[in-house]
Amino acid sequence: MIVLFVIVFLLLGSWRMVALFRRLWRQPVGVGCWSAIFSEYNLGPHFRVGGFPFPVVFFRWEAGNWVDYGVPEFQAWLTVLTNIITVTVLTTLPLWLVIWRWQKR
């Protein structure tokens, strides 16, 4: 009986986590996560930067391979969190301004 209860509890918990992730992905937080973790851009033919707007990792082309020069792990996680917050705020700022102006009338 206890095993059945645990299975049902885990299934419901998993379903709620998937629903939460899907809801956040549709919101600007999803854009913030994508830009912080998956965004890479070139700064030249031999230099790339990962993370936007603040870099998390740097890549340099050396001897036919991309070599990464990462920051310490604690700093990387703080930078990822800062990137998520920054991009989320910047993408929702126009909506906040419209709502603020509409409420002042």
N, C-alpha and C positions, 0 to 999 in steps of 0.2 A: 504494500500500500504506500509506503513512504517513497519507494522508487518511482511509482506512478506520479505522486505529487511533485517530486523533483523534476521529472521529465516535463510535466505540464508547466511548471514554473519556469524552467529554462526556455521552453518554446515561446511562452508569452513574453518573457524578457527579451528574447532574440527578436521577436516581431516588433516590439516597441523600439528597440535600438535601430532596426532597419527603418522604421517609420520616422524616427527622429533624424537619422542621417539623410533620408530622402527630403525631408522638409528643409533641413539646413542647406542641402545642396541647391535647392531651388532659390534660396535666399542669397543675398550678397555675401554671407559668410562662406558659401561655397566658392564664390569668386576669390575671396580672400585666401582660402585654403589652397586653391589652385595656384594663385600667383606666388604664394609663399613657398610652396613645396615643388611644383612642377615647372615653374617659369625659368627659362634660361635665355640669355641673350649674348650676342657677340660684341666684344669691344675691339675686335681686330682679328686678323687672320690666325693669330696664335694665342688668343686670350678669350675666355668665356666666363660669365658670371651667372651663378644660380641663385634664384630668389629675387623677389621684387616687392617693394621698392628698396629694401635694404638687403645687400648681398649676404648669403649664408655660406656659400662655397665659391671658390675661384678655381678655374681650370686653365692650364697652360699646355700648349702643344709642344711636347719634347720627344724627340727621336721617334716620331711616328705614332705616339700615344698621347691621349689627354691625361695629364697628371693633375689630381685634385689637391688643392691646398685649402683644407677646411679650417674653420675656427674651432675652438674648444667646444665640447658637447653642450655644456651649460649655456654658453653664449649663443650657440646655434639654436637651441630651443627657445631662448628669449627672443632671438631675432625672428624666428618663425611666428611666434605669438604676436610680436609687434607688427609684423607684416600683415597678418590676418586682421588685426584690429584696424590698422591704417587703411587697408584697402576696403574693408567693410564700411568704415566711416566715410571714406571718400566717395564710394558708390551710392551711399544712401543720403549724402549731404543735400543734393538737389531736392529730394523728397522731403527732408526735414525743413528746408527753407520754404517750400510750397505750403506745407502744413502750418508752419509758423505764421506765414503771411495770411493764410486763409483764416486762422484763428484770431488774428488781430482785428479782423473786420467785424 
